[in-house]
Amino acid sequence: MSKSQSQPQPPPLAGIKVVDLTRYLAGPFCTQILGDYGAEILKIEPVENPRGELGGGKGPDTYFFLSTNRSKKSVRLDIKNTEGRAILMRLIDAADIVVDNFRPGVMDALGLDYASLAARNPRIITCSISGFGSTGPLRDFPGFDQIAQGMSGLMSVTGTVESGPTRVGIAICDLLAGILSANGILLALQARHRDGRGQRVETSLLESIVSILTWSAGIYFETGVTPAPAGNNHPLSSPYGVFKASDRPFNIACGSEAMWQKFVKVIERPELADDDRFKSSGRRVKNRAALTEEINLALASQTAEHWIAVLNREGIPSGPILTIEEMFKHPQTAAREMLLKLPHPQLGEFLTTGLAAKLESTPGKITRPPLVGEHTDEVLGSNGYTKDDLKRLRTNGVIA
């Protein structure tokens, strides 16, 4: 066994300190990623009504909060108070990164803009996430995931002609903006390693989706025609989508001509390969409805489980369409440690998703979400505040 396998090293972001001023989804997801890989995340929460819009459920927090705030420390601090602002500035002076997802201009009004912070700490990296970015005519508009999905073009290519525009079932703009922000922060850390200076990182919900439109944008660039909604079908390939077995629908991705030639033999319909309507990928896409009908007739003789096994054995990608529950009970999910159970002082047990990026030598580590204000005394104590200071600040409502 190699040294890296027997003795894992500290996680890659160990020693990096992040002041987290985020709320809702995009910002907390960004800082959670950093925390999962070892950064110390100081989540600044208000003294009054902390997590107010997220309350309810089995404890004071719902899974909306719990799903994006693990691997952090919670500090309850009134940053609108003069002394509270001074405490925040002390934390920022000792930090590497500050993340927010306020509307553009809010950080400037608070005196927390990059220029002001960099004047005190040239190594500081700031990251701002907003609905539409800090420039442009929509700069000051409120931006939520549903709005960004609609404006990005994503909803126009999701769903079917019959269903009309359809949102993705998760808050994909928020989550992708969080991922891209974390990526931007890591790039800024690498640049700082080279030149010693921090910088400002920024993204928006709208940009997060526009940046990944790939072939949908490419179709428009090449033809000048907006792509139609593809539903469950691949717009450029067929058969590639959802098909029906005797018991349930399942997915087939026949992604090449060689796969197509194998496929018709596996489903015992070799004559389809000689049908003029299906002799090329382009013809199969054009005649998708007729081809799907023929395939479904052939698949009706066996269960989805049968076809998935047979097709994959022949090198043709195929898989079930699982519910969330079925996915978490699947042995592949367990094999890849994508469902974790951690003890929690209020919930008893905390369930969470695992780490998608697995580093062999410097693995990340997930810890449970913090109780509200759980680390206020610890964090302030490590930044020079005495027990008497903490008592006075709590009495005056600056901390909680």
Phi, psi and omega in degrees: 000135182288161178300320182294329180282324184275330183229081178303140179275171177304152179301157190298333182256015177303133181094348178273130181249134183235127170266118188254108179255023189268167177208175182064241192234307187300309181295311177301325179293322177300308184289330175298320177301315180296319179294321179299334182253024165108348179292148174273112184259116177262098181278112181275117181242148183292156178289318181266133175051050177297138179058027186302318182281357184244007186286174180108187179081201185291330180228202180287348183238145172265174178291345172302314178286313186297330185284349182228015183224027173284170174057039180223167170246142182254128177236119177269117188212133177273096184281354175275343176282142183302316180287326176297322178295322179296322177295315179302317181295326177294319178295320180293321180300331181265002186261168174260330190218142171235128181239134175220159169226044172283168171295151176306136179102336183293315180296324177297316181296330179276356184074023183247019178293162185301316184300317180293317181289322180293332177295330178271325186218090185300342181271358185292141173246127176248148178226126180239132178240129179221181181291317188227001179098172187271358177230168177097166186293341180260011184312315187265004180283143172292142183230119174241165187307313182302319181293317180293321177301318180291318185283337185282348187094348184299314183294333182290338179252008179250145186089201181232172176301321182288320183284334188080183182305137185226133178283153172292145188291348172242167181281071191296325179294315177301310186292319179291323176299323177295317179296313182294327177293316177300319177297316178298320178297318179296322176296319179294324176296319178295319178295322178294325176300328181279316188242357173083000183241147174278186177196173179266133176246141181212143167209178181218163177299317181297311181298328184300322180275319179305324183291342183245018180291341173036246189293334177296317174293321182298322177299316179294316180301320185281322188251340186078005182251133177289129179299145176277160175299136187263350183060229180266009183257149171283127185291344185245359186214150177202138002281126184202096183163212183262132179228165188247123171267190183292335186245331184195160176286157176205171185259141172229135178235088181269091196263008179206166180295323178296319177297320180299317180295322175291319186301312183297331177286319181298319182274006177061041174228057185299336182293341179296331180293336181263357179288128182304329181291339189236017188284347178219164180300317180299319179291324179292323176294315181298323183252036185303315184300315180294320180294317180299320179299316180295318181293316180298325176298319180289321184286341184295348183280345184220168179282164176299319180302318178299309184295321180299317180294314183294314183295315180294326177299330179268007177082018178255114184302132181203147180196163181283163172256102189264149167285169176303316179299313180298321180297316182288342177266358183285139181298333178292322177298318179293319181298327181264011176054049181261005169229119182242147176238124181234146176292147180221132186294338180251322182272345186086304179221135179247120177262138179207164178280154181275184181275127180283322179265112185254116180261125186291314187270329182230067186292155172283174179213128181264132172240159184295158175297149182283151166292154184297125180072013186301328188246014182304307183294319181299311184292314181291325177297322180285352178249024168099002180271132182276171177299322177294321177299315182295320179297316180294316181296323180289320178298323182275001177078014179282325177232168177211000000 
